[in-house]
Amino acid sequence: MNGARGKSQVGKRMAALFGTSEQASEYHLIKGGSKRPIRALTQSQVEQLDDWVLKLSVKEANLDGTTAIVSSTSDIEVREPNNPDVSARLPDDSEGPYQTRSMLRRVEHSLFELQREQQQCSMKLDSLTVQSFPAGVHLAALREDTTMSLSAAELQHLPLPSILAPTTNAGSIRSVGVKSVGVPSEAIAPDNLRILVLPNGREIPYDKSIPLRDPPGKHFSQRLPELFKEWHESDLVRLNGHGIPVKHWDLVYKVRTLGISESGQWAAIRKEWGNWKFIVEEKECLGSADAFWNKFTDEETGNRLGYKAILGKLRLARAERDGQDAANARACFNGNLDHPAAQGRFRYSKGSKTRILERDDKIASVWRRTLAEDEEVAARWEQMGS
């Protein structure tokens, strides 16, 4: 396309899309095998196409926020092509570069529909009420058309499901927990079925072939009130969908307990878990969290002591108590921890030899247990004290 026609808007557009060289002088019809010659556009058709291209340029500039390149001729009237032959040959929105704009319009429409549906869901959520289900009805039964395709391994670590319900305050939403039942023992292969019995008598069936997840990277050094709560009731660690209190993590992660833990799991949390146990036992010995913080508050500043400072004070107090209890044990048995009245409680074996405990903390632990279990020793010590 040469001359003025090649410099026109239509010519530039066609050159950009199809190149400047003429490739063919005829074309095949869509239906039929006959060929037709390519006819040149008339001057009127060229002008109409120029106007049409100019209008598209203005619209495209408005979409992407750029400034449209307008012809230097002033007072140009933009009009749609009204020649049937020209309209029939105009590019369709589903082809070439026009496909992108068509896709954008569809995406925009989809986003609008999604926003509208979200608003409708929000309106329904505001009016949602919590219904109580009859005893024995499982959540899975609420959707009979839903097929459970999760494996037992996936079900064992599912978090507790929850439903949303409005509180008495308008516009506020709270989460109402629904008890998780995990995988029933009937669904576990008999050869893999094991049952963990917690100290409170609670039984948790589990599949021994399913590895236990690593302990959570949870630290309570800055959240002791949370530790006091999670110690007795927690969902941080789950066994077959059942939350395990922090105080029983030693039972879960020791390899000899379940047989599904890895040796490195308990080693990773053993020391820190022991510190948590140390702090919680002191809190329970004092009777309440308030009593605990009254004891571990700086008298001068009125600020609560930090995690390390609390542990330091507890270790010092424990060392003093262990020293006193060990001295009491020696005094009770006249300095001989292998006294017949001790019934060998202070002995331990190392290899083929039997030895007597020497460390104060070990002696104190046995002594306190002896006073609690042996009435004769307890009475003897009470008589010596009086």
Secondary structure, DSSP 8 states (H G I E B T S, - for coil): --HHHHHSHHHHHHHHHH-SS---SEEE-SSSS-EEE-----HHHHHHHHHHHHHHHHHHHHHHT------SSSS--------HHHHHTS--TTSTTHHHHHHHHHHHHHHHHHHHHHHHHHHHHHT-------TT--GGGG-TT------HHHHHT----EEEEE-SSTT-EEEEE-----S-GGGS-TTTEEEEE-TTS-EEEEETTS----------TT-HHHHHHHTTS--SSEETTEE--GGGHHHHHSHHHHS-S-HHHHHHHHHHHHHHHHHHHHHHHHSSHHHHHHHTB-TTT--B--HHHHHHHHHHHHHHHHHHHHHHHHHHTTT-TT-GGGTTTTEEEETTEEEE---HHHHHHHHHHHHHH-HHHHHHHHHHH-
